[in-house]
Amino acid sequence: MDKVFSFVAGLFLLLAPQAQAAEVDLSDPYKMVRQVADQTFKRIEHDQSKIAADKEHLKVIVEEELLPYVDYKYASYRVLASYIQKARNIEDPEEKKQAIDNIKRFMDVFKDYLVATYAGVFTQYTNQTVEFDPAKEFGNETVVVVKTTIKDPGKPDIDIGFKVRKDNSNQWRAYDMIAEGISLLDAKQSELHGILRQEGIEHVIDLLEKKSKLPVQFRGEGGNE
């Protein structure tokens, strides 16, 4: 399971637009995913020489091309669900302010952590292909799962569901994906929940910050997990 998530986390980078590409249609979740996937494959292939020369270029690609189409703030709130609930019930003004500041810090660090993590697994890209299920009517839905199949020659197909949500501006952005029936975001929430409860949010922030600063390494070289 960990290997599957590690692999598909890299493929989550397919949700990233190329800087000079045509404008992505954010009003349709299915079109958004298909457009950015197609454009990102081209960007990855185009930048292979830069990646080979400097692995840190992967972080640049992720930060510049992926983040505009990932709702990392919403994902952060999901991971911090229990902490946020407690923060809402705090009555002391100073304590409440500190809790809110911690949440803001976590969101910033979680963003950097995602950049570093995805940059690490991004090294696994070797021209895999993605097949999309037919688009469905989404009407007034605010959350849609765009189902895809990852095909890698000589390996079993992997079914992936990209979860995208409509924000207050009626634009769709990705915030999670499902592999083998398990949410990647829920898995990360479970991983950090115990640390958050036992060590506190400051410790979690420091932990993620340290991981986000690790250099990018290709898989098999002791790269980031």
C-alpha positions in Angstrom: 0.0 0.0 0.0 2.8 2.5 0.9 4.5 1.8 -2.5 1.2 2.4 -4.3 0.6 5.7 -2.5 4.3 6.7 -3.1 3.8 6.1 -6.8 0.5 7.7 -7.3 1.5 10.7 -5.2 4.0 11.5 -7.9 1.2 11.1 -10.5 -0.8 13.6 -8.6 1.6 16.1 -10.2 -0.4 15.6 -13.4 -2.7 18.2 -12.0 -0.4 21.0 -12.9 -0.5 23.5 -15.8 2.4 24.5 -18.1 3.2 28.2 -17.8 2.7 28.9 -21.5 -0.1 26.5 -22.1 -3.7 27.3 -23.0 -5.9 28.5 -20.2 -7.3 25.7 -18.1 -11.1 25.4 -17.8 -11.7 25.6 -14.0 -15.4 25.6 -14.4 -15.5 21.9 -15.3 -13.7 19.4 -13.0 -13.3 16.8 -15.8 -11.9 19.2 -18.3 -9.6 20.7 -15.7 -8.0 17.3 -14.8 -7.7 16.3 -18.5 -6.2 19.6 -19.6 -3.6 19.9 -16.9 -2.6 16.3 -17.2 -1.9 16.6 -20.9 0.0 19.8 -20.5 2.1 18.5 -17.6 3.3 15.5 -19.5 4.7 17.8 -22.1 6.3 20.0 -19.4 7.9 17.0 -17.7 9.3 15.8 -21.0 10.6 19.2 -21.9 12.4 19.8 -18.6 14.2 16.4 -18.4 17.6 17.9 -19.1 17.1 20.5 -16.4 16.0 17.9 -13.9 19.0 15.7 -14.7 21.3 18.7 -14.2 19.7 19.9 -11.0 17.2 17.8 -9.0 16.0 20.8 -7.1 14.4 22.0 -10.4 11.6 19.5 -9.5 10.6 21.7 -6.6 10.4 24.7 -9.0 8.1 22.8 -11.3 5.9 21.7 -8.5 5.7 25.1 -6.9 5.2 27.1 -10.1 2.9 24.7 -12.0 1.1 22.4 -9.5 0.0 24.6 -6.6 -2.4 26.9 -8.5 -4.5 23.8 -9.1 -4.3 22.2 -5.7 -6.4 23.5 -2.8 -3.7 22.9 -0.2 -5.4 25.2 2.3 -8.5 23.0 2.3 -6.3 19.9 2.5 -4.5 21.5 5.5 -7.9 22.0 7.3 -8.8 18.4 6.7 -5.5 17.2 8.2 -5.9 19.5 11.2 -9.6 18.8 11.7 -9.4 17.8 15.4 -7.0 20.7 16.3 -9.2 23.2 14.5 -12.3 21.9 16.4 -10.5 22.5 19.7 -9.3 25.9 18.6 -12.9 27.0 17.9 -13.9 26.2 21.5 -11.0 28.2 23.1 -12.4 31.1 25.1 -9.1 32.8 26.2 -8.3 35.5 23.5 -4.6 35.1 23.7 -4.7 31.3 23.6 -7.2 31.5 20.7 -4.9 33.9 18.7 -2.0 31.5 19.3 -4.0 28.6 18.0 -5.0 30.5 14.9 -1.4 31.5 14.3 -0.4 27.9 14.5 -3.0 26.9 11.9 -1.7 29.6 9.5 1.9 28.4 10.1 0.9 24.8 9.5 -0.8 25.7 6.2 2.4 27.4 5.0 4.6 24.5 6.1 2.2 21.9 4.8 2.4 23.6 1.4 6.2 23.4 1.4 6.1 19.8 2.6 3.8 18.9 -0.4 6.2 20.6 -2.8 9.1 18.6 -1.4 7.2 15.4 -1.2 5.8 15.6 -4.7 9.2 16.6 -6.1 10.7 13.5 -4.6 8.2 11.1 -6.0 8.2 13.1 -9.3 11.5 11.3 -10.1 9.5 8.1 -10.7 7.9 9.5 -13.9 8.9 7.4 -16.9 6.3 8.2 -19.5 3.3 6.4 -17.9 0.0 7.1 -19.5 -3.3 8.0 -18.0 -6.7 7.0 -19.3 -9.8 8.9 -18.1 -13.3 7.6 -17.5 -16.0 9.4 -19.4 -17.1 12.7 -17.8 -20.4 12.7 -15.9 -23.0 15.3 -15.1 -21.9 17.1 -12.0 -24.8 19.6 -11.7 -24.8 21.2 -8.3 -22.2 18.9 -6.8 -19.4 20.6 -4.9 -17.1 17.6 -4.8 -16.4 15.3 -7.7 -14.1 12.3 -8.1 -12.5 12.1 -11.5 -11.6 8.5 -12.1 -8.5 7.6 -14.1 -6.4 4.5 -14.8 -2.6 4.7 -14.6 -1.0 2.4 -17.2 2.7 1.4 -17.0 3.9 -1.2 -19.4 4.7 -4.5 -17.7 2.9 -3.5 -14.5 -0.7 -3.9 -13.2 -3.0 -1.0 -13.9 -3.6 1.4 -11.0 -7.1 2.9 -10.6 -6.9 6.4 -9.2 -9.7 8.9 -8.2 -8.7 12.5 -8.1 -11.0 14.4 -5.7 -11.7 18.0 -6.8 -13.9 20.6 -5.1 -15.6 23.7 -6.2 -14.6 26.8 -4.2 -16.6 30.0 -3.5 -15.5 31.3 -6.9 -17.1 28.3 -8.6 -13.6 27.1 -9.7 -12.5 23.5 -9.3 -9.2 22.5 -7.7 -7.8 19.2 -6.6 -7.3 18.4 -2.9 -7.0 14.6 -2.6 -6.8 11.3 -4.5 -8.0 7.8 -3.8 -5.9 4.7 -4.5 -7.2 1.2 -3.8 -10.1 2.7 -2.1 -8.0 4.7 0.4 -7.8 8.5 0.6 -4.2 9.8 0.5 -5.3 12.8 2.6 -7.0 10.6 5.2 -3.8 8.5 5.4 -1.7 11.6 6.0 -4.2 12.8 8.6 -3.9 9.4 10.4 -0.1 9.6 10.3 0.0 13.0 11.9 -2.9 12.7 14.3 -1.0 10.7 16.9 2.0 13.1 16.8 -0.3 16.1 17.0 -2.1 14.7 20.0 1.1 13.6 21.9 3.6 16.2 20.8 1.5 19.2 19.9 1.1 21.2 16.7 4.4 23.1 17.1 6.3 19.7 16.9 4.3 18.7 13.8 5.1 22.0 12.2 8.9 21.6 13.0 8.8 18.0 11.7 7.2 19.0 8.4 9.5 22.0 8.0 12.6 19.9 8.3 11.3 17.3 5.8 10.4 20.1 3.3 14.0 21.3 3.4 15.6 18.0 2.5 17.3 17.9 -0.9 15.4 16.2 -3.7 16.9 12.7 -4.4 16.0 10.2 -7.1 14.2 7.1 -5.8 16.8 4.4 -4.9 19.2 7.1 -3.6 17.6 7.4 -0.2 15.2 10.1 -1.3 12.3 11.6 0.6 9.5 9.3 1.6 
